Amino acid sequence: MSAGASRANWQGQRGAPTRLILLRHGQTALSVDRRYSGRGNPELTELGSQQAAAAAKRLGTWTIDAVVSSPLERAQSTARAVAVEHGLPVILSEGIIETDFGDWEGLTFAEAAERDPQLHREWLGNTEIAPPSGESFYAVEQRVVAAREEIVDTHPGQTVLVVSHVTPIKTLLRDAMRVGPELLYHLHLDLASLSIVEYFPDGGSVVRCVNDTAHLG
């Protein structure tokens, strides 16, 4: 290990971290109307494709060693735009797919609250409660953290672009910051935004930036 790699940073972590660049997918028809969009598979809108291209242009000069994407088309399309710039394949990971919103898929917040008022209220404050026929945020956390561990183990000391959705990205930020579920309900992430987290060999982690949209003008 080089002297530079062994020198501790200001938080005490040592060694070269695995850097995850977290990119949320571009706009879809469901995101235009702010509808729950989980396992449904809408394509990017024209604006969404432009957002993906803008992200790809910005990331074109960054060092990226691998591109990992949710298997849903909106994420894959966004990932492909960046991967082409770097001559990299897109690796699919089921672990970073969006939450399964079950019977709330395609509904707005107000429509879901009207359909299941008590359950919706409880869901907003308890990560172990799932939408009807859907998936709880606790279940999302378990699979996202497992996927993160696999990515970090597979790419030690490298920079990996992770293209995913709002809940998995929030979960990764929460995981890196070691904070409670409140982050899920109070952090806003824009479409095609960038966030960066780093995981160190000694188990430490830091968040470098959140919701960067400078490339979107």
VOBA-1610 file (N, C-alpha, C; in pm, whole numbers, padded with zeros to 5 digits, always signed):
BEGIN
Met+00086-00120+00000Met+00000+00000+00000Met+00089+00123+00000Ser+00055+00222-00086Ser+00135+00343-00093Ser+00115+00428+00031Ala+00209+00523+00049Ala+00198+00612+00165Ala+00072+00694+00157Gly+00038+00737+00032Gly-00082+00818+00017Gly-00207+00740+00052Ala-00207+00610+00017Ala-00325+00529+00044Ala-00340+00497+00191Ser-00227+00492+00264Ser-00234+00453+00404Ser-00259+00571+00497Arg-00240+00693+00446Arg-00259+00810+00530Arg-00406+00826+00568Ala-00432+00847+00695Ala-00570+00861+00741Ala-00627+00996+00698Asn-00757+01000+00664Asn-00819+01128+00634Asn-00864+01192+00765Trp-00933+01304+00757Trp-00964+01380+00879Trp-01061+01306+00970Gln-01133+01207+00916Gln-01224+01128+01000Gln-01159+00999+01048Gly-01035+00974+01007Gly-00962+00859+01056Gly-00965+00736+00968Gln-01044+00739+00858Gln-01047+00622+00770Gln-00915+00610+00694Arg-00876+00487+00668Arg-00753+00460+00594Arg-00784+00378+00468Gly-00696+00391+00371Gly-00711+00313+00248Gly-00796+00386+00145Ala-00788+00338+00022Ala-00864+00398-00087Ala-01009+00352-00079Pro-01104+00446-00078Pro-01244+00406-00068Pro-01300+00359-00201Thr-01408+00285-00196Thr-01491+00262-00314Thr-01591+00375-00320Arg-01587+00448-00430Arg-01676+00564-00446Arg-01797+00524-00530Leu-01916+00550-00478Leu-02040+00524-00550Leu-02100+00658-00593Ile-02110+00678-00724Ile-02179+00794-00778Ile-02324+00752-00802Leu-02414+00809-00726Leu-02555+00768-00730Leu-02632+00862-00823Leu-02684+00807-00931Leu-02757+00885-01030Leu-02902+00839-01036Arg-02993+00930-01007Arg-03134+00897-01022Arg-03171+00904-01170His-03260+00816-01213His-03301+00812-01354His-03370+00942-01394Gly-03385+00962-01526Gly-03453+01080-01578Gly-03605+01069-01570Gln-03669+01172-01620Gln-03815+01186-01608Gln-03891+01078-01686Thr-04003+01035-01627Thr-04100+00948-01696Thr-04237+01015-01688Ala-04333+00958-01757Ala-04469+01014-01754Ala-04526+01012-01613Leu-04494+00908-01534Leu-04545+00901-01397Leu-04481+01005-01308Ser-04354+01034-01329Ser-04290+01135-01244Ser-04340+01275-01276Val-04386+01296-01399Val-04444+01427-01434Val-04561+01459-01343Asp-04645+01359-01318Asp-04765+01377-01235Asp-04741+01341-01088Arg-04615+01316-01052Arg-04578+01281-00914Arg-04658+01161-00863Arg-04659+01056-00944Arg-04730+00934-00908Arg-04632+00829-00856Tyr-04680+00744-00767Tyr-04595+00636-00718Tyr-04553+00549-00837Ser-04424+00537-00854Ser-04370+00463-00968Ser-04268+00363-00915Gly-04312+00239-00899Gly-04225+00138-00843Gly-04183+00037-00946Arg-04253-00079-00950Arg-04214-00186-01039Arg-04277-00174-01178Gly-04363-00075-01198Gly-04408-00045-01332Gly-04287-00006-01415Asn-04298-00010-01546Asn-04177+00007-01627Asn-04192+00115-01734Pro-04228+00238-01694Pro-04241+00344-01794Pro-04105+00383-01852Glu-04106+00423-01977Glu-03984+00468-02042Glu-03959+00616-02008Leu-03839+00661-02037Leu-03809+00803-02020Leu-03891+00886-02118Thr-03932+01003-02075Thr-03993+01100-02165Thr-03881+01164-02249Glu-03918+01249-02341Glu-03817+01322-02419Glu-03727+01403-02326Leu-03788+01469-02227Leu-03709+01545-02130Leu-03620+01451-02049Gly-03674+01334-02014Gly-03595+01238-01938Gly-03472+01194-02014Ser-03485+01174-02144Ser-03370+01137-02227Ser-03269+01251-02233Gln-03319+01374-02237Gln-03230+01490-02236Gln-03156+01500-02103Gln-03226+01468-01994Gln-03162+01470-01862Gln-03052+01364-01854Ala-03080+01245-01909Ala-02979+01139-01910Ala-02858+01181-01992Ala-02883+01246-02106Ala-02772+01292-02190Ala-02690+01399-02119Ala-02757+01486-02045Ala-02686+01591-01971Ala-02598+01531-01863Ala-02651+01431-01794Ala-02571+01362-01692Ala-02452+01293-01756Ala-02475+01229-01871Ala-02366+01161-01941Ala-02258+01258-01984Lys-02298+01374-02032Lys-02200+01475-02074Lys-02116+01520-01955Arg-02180+01544-01844Arg-02106+01590-01726Arg-02012+01481-01675Leu-02059+01358-01674Leu-01979+01248-01620Leu-01876+01195-01720Gly-01881+01248-01843Gly-01791+01199-01946Gly-01644+01214-01913Thr-01609+01315-01834Thr-01469+01339-01799Thr-01433+01284-01661Trp-01530+01223-01592Trp-01503+01167-01461Trp-01445+01027-01476Thr-01370+00984-01378Thr-01321+00847-01376Thr-01432+00755-01327Ile-01474+00663-01409Ile-01576+00565-01374Ile-01527+00427-01417Asp-01521+00335-01324Asp-01469+00202-01352Asp-01577+00100-01385Ala-01700+00125-01341Ala-01809+00031-01367Ala-01941+00106-01359Val-02042+00055-01430Val-02177+00112-01428Val-02274+00002-01385Val-02345+00026-01276Val-02443-00069-01223Val-02580-00002-01225Ser-02680-00074-01272Ser-02813-00015-01288Ser-02923-00106-01235Ser-03029-00043-01188Ser-03155-00114-01167Ser-03200-00172-01300Pro-03267-00286-01300Pro-03312-00346-01427Pro-03429-00277-01493Leu-03495-00183-01425Leu-03608-00115-01485Leu-03561-00023-01598Glu-03643-00012-01703Glu-03601+00055-01825Glu-03561+00199-01804Arg-03630+00273-01718Arg-03596+00413-01697Arg-03455+00429-01640Ala-03414+00336-01557Ala-03278+00339-01503Ala-03178+00290-01607Gln-03211+00181-01677Gln-03120+00129-01778Gln-03092+00232-01887Ser-03194+00301-01932Ser-03176+00401-02038Ser-03083+00513-01991Thr-03101+00554-01866Thr-03015+00657-01809Thr-02872+00605-01796Ala-02858+00481-01751Ala-02726+00421-01734Ala-02654+00405-01867Arg-02727+00362-01970Arg-02664+00341-02101Arg-02605+00469-02157Ala-02673+00581-02133Ala-02624+00709-02184Ala-02485+00740-02129Val-02463+00708-02001Val-02332+00732-01939Val-02233+00623-01978Ala-02277+00499-01979Ala-02188+00386-02008Ala-02123+00399-02145Val-02199+00447-02243Val-02146+00464-02379Val-02029+00561-02378Glu-02039+00667-02298Glu-01932+00766-02290Glu-01802+00705-02239His-01812+00600-02160His-01694+00540-02099His-01658+00404-02158Gly-01735+00359-02258Gly-01708+00231-02318Gly-01725+00115-02221Leu-01823+00127-02132Leu-01845+00026-02029Leu-01979-00045-02049Pro-01989-00171-02008Pro-02119-00239-02009Pro-02203-00191-01891Val-02332-00213-01899Val-02422-00184-01788Val-02449-00314-01713Ile-02410-00318-01587Ile-02431-00435-01502Ile-02564-00417-01429Leu-02654-00513-01438Leu-02785-00501-01375Leu-02783-00560-01235Ser-02851-00492-01143Ser-02860-00537-01004Ser-03005-00530-00958Glu-03064-00644-00930Glu-03202-00648-00880Glu-03213-00580-00744Gly-03103-00578-00669Gly-03106-00523-00534Gly-03134-00375-00528Ile-03109-00302-00638Ile-03129-00156-00635Ile-03252-00114-00715Ile-03344-00209-00739Ile-03470-00177-00804Ile-03556-00092-00710Glu-03650-00016-00766Glu-03734+00070-00684Glu-03828-00012-00595Thr-03879+00053-00492Thr-03979-00006-00402Thr-04099-00058-00481Asp-04151-00171-00438Asp-04277-00221-00494Asp-04391-00154-00419Phe-04460-00062-00485Phe-04569+00012-00421Phe-04702-00062-00428Gly-04702-00183-00482Gly-04822-00266-00480Gly-04942-00197-00543Asp-05053-00196-00468Asp-05178-00140-00520Asp-05174+00012-00533Trp-05070+00075-00480Trp-05057+00221-00494Trp-04982+00261-00620Glu-04932+00165-00693Glu-04859+00194-00816Glu-04946+00279-00909Gly-04888+00390-00955Gly-04958+00479-01047Gly-05049+00580-00982Leu-05069+00571-00848Leu-05153+00668-00778Leu-05071+00787-00731Thr-05136+00902-00715Thr-05070+01015-00651Thr-05074+00994-00500Phe-05000+01078-00428Phe-05001+01075-00282Phe-05144+01088-00231Ala-05218+01186-00286Ala-05355+01212-00240Ala-05447+01095-00271Glu-05430+01033-00388Glu-05515+00920-00425Glu-05490+00799-00336Ala-05363+00773-00303Ala-05331+00661-00214Ala-05384+00687-00073Ala-05374+00813-00028Ala-05422+00849+00105Ala-05575+00836+00113Glu-05643+00867+00004Glu-05789+00854+00001Glu-05830+00707-00006Arg-05755+00627-00079Arg-05788+00486-00094Arg-05769+00409+00035Asp-05659+00434+00106Asp-05627+00361+00229Asp-05579+00462+00335Pro-05669+00544+00388Pro-05627+00656+00474Pro-05546+00615+00596Gln-05592+00518+00672Gln-05520+00481+00793Gln-05386+00415+00761Leu-05388+00321+00667Leu-05265+00251+00629Leu-05162+00348+00573His-05207+00441+00491His-05115+00539+00431His-05051+00625+00539Arg-05129+00668+00637Arg-05073+00748+00748Arg-04970+00667+00825Glu-04999+00543+00854Glu-04906+00459+00929Glu-04781+00431+00848Trp-04797+00411+00719Trp-04685+00383+00628Trp-04584+00498+00628Leu-04634+00619+00642Leu-04546+00736+00639Leu-04458+00747+00763Gly-04487+00670+00866Gly-04407+00680+00988Gly-04348+00549+01036Asn-04367+00442+00960Asn-04320+00312+01004Asn-04264+00235+00885Thr-04132+00214+00884Thr-04068+00151+00768Thr-04100+00003+00755Glu-04163-00056+00855Glu-04197-00199+00846Glu-04336-00222+00788Ile-04410-00114+00762Ile-04544-00125+00703Ile-04532-00114+00552Ala-04601-00202+00481Ala-04596-00206+00335Ala-04729-00160+00276Pro-04727-00103+00156Pro-04852-00077+00084Pro-04923-00209+00056Pro-05052-00207+00026Pro-05123-00330-00006Pro-05055-00405-00122Ser-05019-00529-00097Ser-04951-00613-00198Ser-04815-00558-00238Gly-04759-00471-00154Gly-04632-00408-00187Gly-04520-00444-00091Glu-04421-00357-00084Glu-04296-00382-00013Glu-04270-00271+00088Ser-04229-00305+00207Ser-04198-00205+00308Ser-04061-00143+00282Phe-04038-00025+00336Phe-03907+00038+00325Phe-03800-00041+00401Tyr-03841-00114+00503Tyr-03746-00200+00574Tyr-03696-00310+00481Ala-03786-00369+00403Ala-03746-00472+00307Ala-03655-00414+00200Val-03687-00292+00157Val-03601-00224+00059Val-03460-00207+00117Glu-03453-00163+00241Glu-03323-00142+00306Glu-03240-00270+00306Gln-03302-00382+00339Gln-03227-00507+00347Gln-03164-00544+00214Arg-03238-00533+00106Arg-03183-00573-00023Arg-03086-00469-00079Val-03112-00339-00053Val-03023-00235-00103Val-02886-00244-00034Val-02886-00263+00097Val-02759-00275+00170Val-02683-00399+00124Ala-02753-00509+00099Ala-02687-00629+00048Ala-02626-00603-00090Ala-02698-00529-00175Ala-02646-00496-00307Ala-02526-00404-00296Arg-02531-00307-00205Arg-02418-00218-00184Arg-02295-00295-00140Glu-02313-00388-00048Glu-02200-00469-00001Glu-02137-00546-00117Glu-02221-00601-00205Glu-02169-00676-00320Glu-02092-00584-00414Ile-02145-00465-00439Ile-02078-00370-00528Ile-01942-00330-00471Val-01939-00296-00343Val-01814-00254-00280Val-01713-00369-00278Asp-01759-00489-00248Asp-01668-00604-00246Asp-01612-00635-00384Thr-01693-00613-00487Thr-01652-00645-00624Thr-01561-00538-00683His-01573-00415-00634His-01499-00302-00691His-01419-00226-00585Pro-01333-00293-00511Pro-01259-00224-00404Pro-01170-00112-00460Gly-01182+00005-00399Gly-01099+00118-00438Gly-01134+00179-00572Gln-01247+00139-00632Gln-01285+00191-00762Gln-01402+00289-00751Thr-01434+00351-00863Thr-01549+00442-00871Thr-01657+00376-00955Val-01774+00361-00896Val-01885+00290-00961Val-02004+00384-00974Leu-02056+00397-01095Leu-02181+00470-01115Leu-02297+00376-01086Val-02384+00416-00995Val-02501+00337-00958Val-02625+00414-01000Val-02697+00362-01099Val-02815+00430-01152Val-02939+00361-01095Ser-03017+00437-01019Ser-03128+00375-00947Ser-03243+00473-00934His-03318+00459-00826His-03443+00530-00805His-03438+00604-00672Val-03541+00682-00646Val-03536+00771-00531Val-03522+00696-00398Thr-03600+00590-00376Thr-03593+00522-00246Thr-03461+00447-00227Pro-03413+00369-00324Pro-03283+00306-00305Pro-03169+00406-00285Ile-03172+00518-00356Ile-03064+00617-00339Ile-03072+00679-00200Lys-03192+00713-00155Lys-03205+00764-00019Lys-03156+00660+00083Thr-03185+00534+00055Thr-03143+00427+00146Thr-02991+00416+00150Leu-02925+00431+00035Leu-02779+00429+00032Leu-02720+00548+00107Leu-02780+00664+00093Leu-02733+00782+00166Leu-02752+00763+00317Arg-02866+00709+00352Arg-02894+00681+00493Arg-02794+00580+00549Asp-02765+00477+00470Asp-02669+00374+00511Asp-02530+00434+00533Ala-02487+00519+00440Ala-02353+00578+00452Ala-02343+00676+00569Met-02453+00746+00598Met-02453+00845+00706Met-02484+00784+00842Arg-02531+00657+00841Arg-02568+00588+00965Arg-02676+00666+01042Val-02779+00708+00969Val-02887+00784+01031Val-03018+00706+01023Gly-03119+00754+01092Gly-03247+00687+01102Gly-03335+00705+00979Pro-03454+00645+00983Pro-03545+00646+00868Pro-03604+00783+00836Glu-03586+00880+00925Glu-03639+01014+00899Glu-03588+01069+00766Leu-03466+01030+00728Leu-03409+01079+00603Leu-03498+01043+00484Leu-03561+00927+00488Leu-03646+00883+00377Leu-03761+00979+00351Tyr-03811+01038+00458Tyr-03932+01120+00449Tyr-03903+01269+00434His-03778+01310+00456His-03749+01454+00460His-03642+01499+00362Leu-03585+01406+00285Leu-03484+01443+00186Leu-03545+01443+00047His-03524+01550-00028His-03572+01559-00166His-03458+01525-00261Leu-03486+01442-00360Leu-03390+01409-00465Leu-03454+01438-00601Asp-03391+01523-00679Asp-03443+01555-00811Asp-03416+01443-00910Leu-03496+01439-01015Leu-03470+01349-01126Leu-03333+01379-01186Ala-03259+01274-01221Ala-03127+01285-01283Ala-03025+01358-01195Ser-03050+01358-01065Ser-02955+01421-00972Ser-02842+01325-00937Leu-02731+01383-00893Leu-02613+01306-00853Leu-02588+01321-00703Ser-02554+01211-00640Ser-02508+01210-00501Ser-02386+01118-00498Ile-02297+01141-00402Ile-02174+01061-00396Ile-02150+01013-00254Val-02124+00882-00241Val-02088+00824-00112Val-01959+00745-00130Glu-01884+00732-00021Glu-01761+00655-00024Glu-01759+00556+00092Tyr-01711+00435+00062Tyr-01698+00330+00163Tyr-01552+00289+00173Phe-01497+00292+00294Phe-01355+00265+00316Phe-01333+00120+00358Pro-01211+00069+00333Pro-01181-00070+00369Pro-01199-00101+00517Asp-01184+00002+00603Asp-01198-00023+00747Asp-01343-00018+00794Gly-01436-00001+00700Gly-01577+00001+00735Gly-01637+00139+00748Gly-01555+00243+00743Gly-01607+00379+00751Gly-01675+00420+00621Ser-01758+00522+00629Ser-01827+00573+00511Ser-01853+00722+00526Val-01856+00792+00414Val-01885+00935+00413Val-01974+00968+00294Val-02051+01076+00307Val-02130+01129+00196Val-02060+01254+00145Arg-02029+01256+00017Arg-01956+01368-00042Arg-02048+01477-00096Cys-02160+01440-00154Cys-02255+01541-00202Cys-02392+01476-00219Val-02495+01560-00223Val-02632+01511-00232Val-02711+01600-00328Asn-02785+01537-00420Asn-02880+01606-00507Asn-02815+01716-00591Asp-02703+01685-00651Asp-02633+01779-00739Asp-02700+01777-00876Thr-02750+01893-00919Thr-02819+01903-01048Thr-02757+02009-01138Ala-02630+02040-01116Ala-02564+02147-01194Ala-02568+02118-01345His-02564+01991-01382His-02563+01953-01525His-02697+01975-01593Leu-02803+01998-01515Leu-02936+02014-01573Leu-02968+02159-01609Gly-02879+02248-01574Gly-02897+02389-01610Gly-03015+02452-01541
//
